[in-house]
Amino acid sequence: MSEDWASKKLGLHPEDGRCDSGLADSVQSLQEEAGLTLPSIPDEGPLRSDSAPEPPRGDKDCEAQDLERVDSTYGSVSLTESLPQSCLPPAGAPESEHLEGLTFLSDEGDTLLHLSIIHGIPELSLYFISLAPKDVLDIQNDLYQSALHLAVYLGQVQVVEALVERDVNLELQDRKGDTALHLACEKEHVDCAKVLLRGPRGPQNLNLQNWKGLSCLHIATLRRHQALISLLLESGADINSQEGTSGKTPLHLAVEMLDRPLLLHLLQYRPKVDAFMYNGCTPLHLAVGRKDAGLARLLCQAGADILQRNREGDTPQDLAEGNNQLLALLPFDDLKISGKPVVTSA
């Protein structure tokens, strides 16, 4: 890998003010001493998101990512751009004066490790990980992404394993409040999630929420990913944890999405079937409110209270009024006047 290749493909510009400390020489020496060789590549311009083709305008998700992305955030075309792969470098550390290359920061706060992950050069990433001090591996760029965030997002399991083995901080949060495990659940990268959950100090705090109030279990539930849900619960996640905006538990979320298989899967882990949202609604309130007799039946079979009142004083029975199919599941076995139970003394 020549100095010219490094400067063009990793965004290294020795003339810039932020890398005027002999970085190019250090990178070149790192390559020579590590035995890293890459074929020369014609100049295609910098691999930044501003030079990437625009996504189709009809794809709302891509449009949203484009609006949010500045440089090395998730969703850029450059994150998946392929480059020729190098050979795994032989053992042996570079001279100490060349370690300054490991702490290089681009204008966006990316280290060389960030850049090698972004541009899909795992051999170079692994080499940097083997050399760099732990605090360097935990550096977050201007978008608060650590190298672990990027490796998980791109599904680079070998790089994730190497970082976890170096005991990097698993609870660093990016600008959206997501940890690497949040991203593994969002992108449904089960292999990455398994690596993160068996870190040398055990899994992270599984109740940690992002800025939307979602824990990893909430995200896995919203993705309807039963394998991830089981993996998280078996690792200690709280099945009754409430998300931060309205207090829904995973059971509430499954009912809200009208997902019978997901509800059945969650019920196997014996959740609190009458868990409250902040407004006092139980999952049965939501099922009846959505007029889904199938989900209501499953919840009743699991022991849901048909007379539990929410903050507005309504029971699931009250919400079922006028729906014979639902009322058949919620029999009026108590004396009620104006919808209120009457308590009689013996």
Legacy VTK file of the C-alpha trace (Angstrom):
# vtk DataFile Version 3.0
C-alpha trace
ASCII
DATASET POLYDATA
POINTS 346 float
0.000 0.000 0.000
1.683 3.158 -1.154
1.647 6.538 0.518
-0.385 7.815 -2.442
-2.982 5.083 -1.914
-3.274 5.829 1.794
-3.689 9.531 1.261
-6.334 9.102 -1.433
-8.334 6.201 -0.088
-8.156 6.902 3.646
-8.522 10.630 3.314
-5.019 11.463 4.541
-3.776 14.860 3.472
-0.373 15.648 5.027
-0.620 19.256 3.965
-3.712 19.785 6.129
-3.278 21.414 9.509
-4.608 18.430 11.433
-2.095 15.930 10.079
1.090 17.881 9.708
3.132 15.761 12.092
4.677 13.352 9.607
1.562 11.186 9.395
2.104 10.093 5.810
5.636 8.960 6.617
4.335 7.089 9.655
1.619 5.353 7.662
4.090 4.403 4.948
6.468 2.980 7.561
3.607 1.113 9.220
2.828 -0.471 5.881
6.434 -1.383 5.133
7.178 -2.835 8.565
3.854 -4.697 8.778
4.241 -6.086 5.282
0.917 -4.605 4.141
0.709 -4.490 0.361
-2.148 -3.278 -1.777
-2.211 -2.833 -5.529
-2.235 0.708 -6.727
-5.663 2.122 -7.407
-6.436 4.887 -9.890
-7.513 8.121 -8.334
-11.282 8.059 -7.982
-11.513 11.003 -5.623
-12.021 10.822 -1.874
-14.316 8.128 -0.544
-16.694 10.473 1.223
-20.466 10.539 1.221
-20.581 13.836 -0.631
-19.093 12.156 -3.719
-21.437 9.177 -3.622
-24.418 8.886 -5.973
-27.729 9.976 -4.521
-30.105 7.196 -3.488
-33.436 6.802 -5.329
-35.768 9.587 -4.357
-38.611 7.153 -3.765
-36.837 5.465 -0.889
-37.861 7.422 2.176
-35.445 5.570 4.434
-32.501 6.441 2.199
-33.653 10.046 2.022
-33.820 10.256 5.810
-30.331 8.792 6.125
-29.004 11.232 3.544
-30.424 14.170 5.460
-28.818 12.990 8.688
-25.430 11.912 7.353
-22.550 14.342 7.331
-19.562 12.085 6.748
-19.022 8.720 8.370
-22.414 8.183 9.933
-24.523 5.131 9.132
-26.159 4.731 5.759
-23.481 6.196 3.501
-22.640 4.592 0.188
-18.982 4.855 1.183
-19.600 2.525 4.122
-20.076 -0.387 1.775
-17.716 0.624 -1.008
-15.419 -2.279 -1.851
-11.657 -1.941 -2.032
-8.957 -4.500 -2.852
-8.065 -6.534 0.218
-4.593 -6.755 1.695
-2.908 -9.751 3.246
-2.929 -10.256 6.985
0.188 -8.514 8.285
2.821 -10.593 10.058
3.464 -10.169 13.752
5.737 -7.345 14.827
5.152 -3.822 16.045
6.323 -0.651 14.285
8.824 1.741 15.793
7.390 3.937 18.529
7.683 7.128 16.516
5.274 5.702 13.952
2.494 5.060 16.478
1.362 8.642 15.991
-0.437 7.396 12.915
-2.774 5.397 15.143
-4.020 8.565 16.810
-4.529 10.517 13.602
-7.898 12.323 13.473
-9.579 13.387 10.254
-11.586 16.576 9.998
-14.623 14.562 11.069
-12.853 13.063 14.076
-12.296 9.645 12.475
-9.184 7.690 13.402
-7.393 5.436 10.936
-9.280 2.568 12.545
-12.619 4.245 11.801
-11.529 4.767 8.205
-10.249 1.249 7.640
-13.591 -0.117 8.938
-15.602 2.294 6.799
-13.692 1.350 3.667
-13.829 -2.375 4.324
-10.183 -3.274 4.996
-10.489 -5.735 7.914
-6.827 -6.796 7.803
-5.735 -3.213 8.352
-8.381 -2.783 11.064
-7.123 -5.864 12.899
-3.548 -4.655 12.634
-4.414 -1.279 14.149
-6.419 -2.990 16.923
-3.407 -5.140 17.801
-1.199 -2.041 18.142
-3.339 0.744 19.552
-3.843 1.439 23.268
-7.373 0.794 24.552
-8.191 4.490 24.939
-7.417 4.993 21.246
-9.790 2.161 20.324
-12.578 3.931 22.239
-12.197 7.268 20.438
-15.540 8.566 19.184
-15.740 10.697 16.068
-17.717 13.911 15.686
-20.909 11.872 15.429
-19.999 9.981 18.651
-19.399 6.751 16.745
-16.714 4.472 18.092
-14.933 1.939 15.903
-17.169 -0.691 17.521
-20.315 1.149 16.369
-19.109 1.138 12.777
-17.904 -2.477 12.805
-21.247 -3.671 14.182
-23.254 -1.570 11.760
-21.317 -3.057 8.836
-21.491 -6.573 10.247
-17.698 -7.000 10.446
-17.821 -9.789 13.025
-14.057 -10.455 13.056
-13.341 -6.801 13.815
-16.062 -6.758 16.482
-14.483 -9.812 18.129
-11.048 -8.205 18.112
-12.376 -5.005 19.694
-14.369 -6.874 22.354
-11.299 -8.967 23.210
-9.438 -5.712 23.823
-12.173 -4.838 26.362
-13.413 -1.704 24.621
-16.270 0.217 26.239
-19.513 -1.494 25.190
-21.733 1.266 26.583
-20.498 4.188 24.482
-23.494 5.889 22.876
-23.567 7.578 19.489
-25.424 10.801 18.719
-28.740 8.912 18.737
-27.942 7.296 22.066
-27.400 3.873 20.514
-24.772 1.509 21.840
-23.187 -1.050 19.537
-25.703 -3.613 20.813
-28.586 -1.309 19.918
-27.205 -1.232 16.377
-26.778 -5.013 16.283
-30.471 -5.360 17.157
-31.573 -2.686 14.709
-29.577 -4.220 11.843
-30.471 -7.771 13.002
-26.805 -8.795 13.170
-27.218 -11.783 15.491
-23.564 -12.865 15.280
-22.384 -9.399 16.344
-24.905 -9.386 19.194
-23.596 -12.746 20.437
-20.040 -11.379 20.516
-21.100 -8.231 22.374
-23.062 -10.209 24.966
-20.094 -12.416 25.854
-17.606 -9.615 26.473
-14.846 -10.137 29.059
-16.903 -8.249 31.656
-20.208 -9.724 30.580
-22.936 -7.884 28.696
-23.535 -4.181 28.990
-26.373 -2.732 31.055
-29.252 -4.184 29.038
-31.693 -1.593 30.405
-29.687 1.226 28.814
-31.964 3.263 26.556
-31.204 5.374 23.504
-32.505 8.917 23.098
-35.859 7.517 21.880
-36.226 5.648 25.150
-35.641 2.218 23.608
-33.575 -0.563 25.129
-32.028 -3.289 22.992
-34.961 -5.578 23.845
-37.468 -2.974 22.692
-35.620 -2.636 19.383
-35.449 -6.410 18.877
-39.190 -6.588 19.605
-39.973 -3.805 17.139
-37.892 -5.690 14.552
-39.987 -8.810 15.367
-36.748 -10.790 15.673
-37.484 -13.730 17.949
-33.922 -15.078 17.997
-32.548 -11.730 19.191
-35.319 -11.431 21.774
-34.431 -14.851 23.190
-30.718 -14.043 23.142
-31.266 -10.817 25.094
-33.659 -12.368 27.624
-31.302 -15.281 28.233
-28.521 -12.735 28.802
-30.475 -10.942 31.519
-32.685 -8.385 29.767
-35.860 -7.457 31.683
-38.936 -8.590 29.772
-41.051 -6.103 31.738
-38.849 -3.073 31.017
-40.757 0.033 29.928
-39.675 2.163 27.000
-39.154 5.785 27.910
-41.852 7.615 25.942
-45.125 5.928 26.927
-44.081 3.087 29.204
-44.798 0.202 26.844
-43.249 -3.160 27.669
-42.303 -5.628 24.920
-45.720 -7.248 25.484
-47.452 -3.931 24.769
-45.343 -3.493 21.620
-46.255 -6.957 20.309
-49.960 -6.242 20.819
-49.628 -2.792 19.285
-48.109 -4.403 16.160
-50.932 -7.031 16.151
-48.288 -9.755 15.934
-49.684 -13.039 17.267
-46.499 -15.167 16.801
-44.431 -12.490 18.551
-46.923 -12.286 21.427
-46.840 -16.073 21.828
-43.040 -15.994 21.865
-42.933 -13.344 24.589
-45.564 -15.114 26.704
-43.242 -18.128 26.916
-40.962 -15.996 29.125
-43.783 -15.318 31.618
-43.945 -11.526 31.441
-46.165 -9.474 33.718
-49.323 -9.754 31.656
-50.984 -6.785 33.390
-48.000 -4.435 33.138
-49.022 -0.776 32.955
-48.154 1.889 30.445
-47.840 5.404 31.853
-51.544 5.913 31.111
-52.451 2.761 33.036
-53.294 0.640 29.992
-52.401 -3.040 30.066
-51.709 -5.128 26.955
-55.325 -6.322 27.162
-56.550 -2.720 26.964
-54.560 -2.342 23.736
-55.808 -5.624 22.255
-59.449 -4.783 22.995
-58.980 -1.202 21.820
-57.712 -2.563 18.490
-60.652 -5.013 18.361
-58.339 -8.017 18.015
-60.166 -10.929 19.630
-57.321 -13.356 18.909
-54.758 -11.368 20.867
-57.280 -10.648 23.630
-57.944 -14.384 23.952
-54.235 -15.166 24.311
-53.846 -12.522 27.013
-56.925 -13.757 28.892
-55.577 -17.304 28.748
-52.317 -15.955 30.233
-54.291 -14.508 33.159
-54.930 -10.904 32.133
-57.279 -8.971 34.425
-60.418 -7.986 32.488
-61.415 -5.496 35.198
-58.119 -3.614 35.493
-58.729 0.124 35.121
-56.523 2.557 33.257
-55.996 6.213 34.210
-59.292 7.156 32.582
-61.135 4.563 34.638
-61.849 2.203 31.750
-61.520 -1.558 31.991
-60.992 -3.854 29.005
-64.659 -4.799 29.469
-65.667 -1.168 29.030
-63.607 -0.853 25.846
-65.239 -4.006 24.439
-68.749 -2.548 24.667
-70.681 -3.159 21.460
-68.320 -5.865 20.175
-69.983 -9.228 20.781
-66.890 -11.212 19.807
-64.799 -9.433 22.419
-67.551 -9.394 25.037
-67.725 -13.192 24.767
-64.116 -13.247 26.000
-64.794 -10.739 28.768
-67.960 -11.991 30.497
-69.864 -9.675 32.816
-69.687 -11.781 35.928
-69.811 -8.821 38.327
-72.770 -6.586 39.128
-72.178 -3.206 37.523
-74.094 0.072 37.464
-73.134 2.633 34.811
-70.082 0.522 34.022
-68.847 0.539 37.642
-68.657 -2.648 39.747
-70.874 -2.751 42.802
-69.296 -4.175 45.954
-71.748 -5.875 48.282
-71.095 -7.011 51.816
-71.794 -10.565 52.909
LINES 1 347
346 0 1 2 3 4 5 6 7 8 9 10 11 12 13 14 15 16 17 18 19 20 21 22 23 24 25 26 27 28 29 30 31 32 33 34 35 36 37 38 39 40 41 42 43 44 45 46 47 48 49 50 51 52 53 54 55 56 57 58 59 60 61 62 63 64 65 66 67 68 69 70 71 72 73 74 75 76 77 78 79 80 81 82 83 84 85 86 87 88 89 90 91 92 93 94 95 96 97 98 99 100 101 102 103 104 105 106 107 108 109 110 111 112 113 114 115 116 117 118 119 120 121 122 123 124 125 126 127 128 129 130 131 132 133 134 135 136 137 138 139 140 141 142 143 144 145 146 147 148 149 150 151 152 153 154 155 156 157 158 159 160 161 162 163 164 165 166 167 168 169 170 171 172 173 174 175 176 177 178 179 180 181 182 183 184 185 186 187 188 189 190 191 192 193 194 195 196 197 198 199 200 201 202 203 204 205 206 207 208 209 210 211 212 213 214 215 216 217 218 219 220 221 222 223 224 225 226 227 228 229 230 231 232 233 234 235 236 237 238 239 240 241 242 243 244 245 246 247 248 249 250 251 252 253 254 255 256 257 258 259 260 261 262 263 264 265 266 267 268 269 270 271 272 273 274 275 276 277 278 279 280 281 282 283 284 285 286 287 288 289 290 291 292 293 294 295 296 297 298 299 300 301 302 303 304 305 306 307 308 309 310 311 312 313 314 315 316 317 318 319 320 321 322 323 324 325 326 327 328 329 330 331 332 333 334 335 336 337 338 339 340 341 342 343 344 345
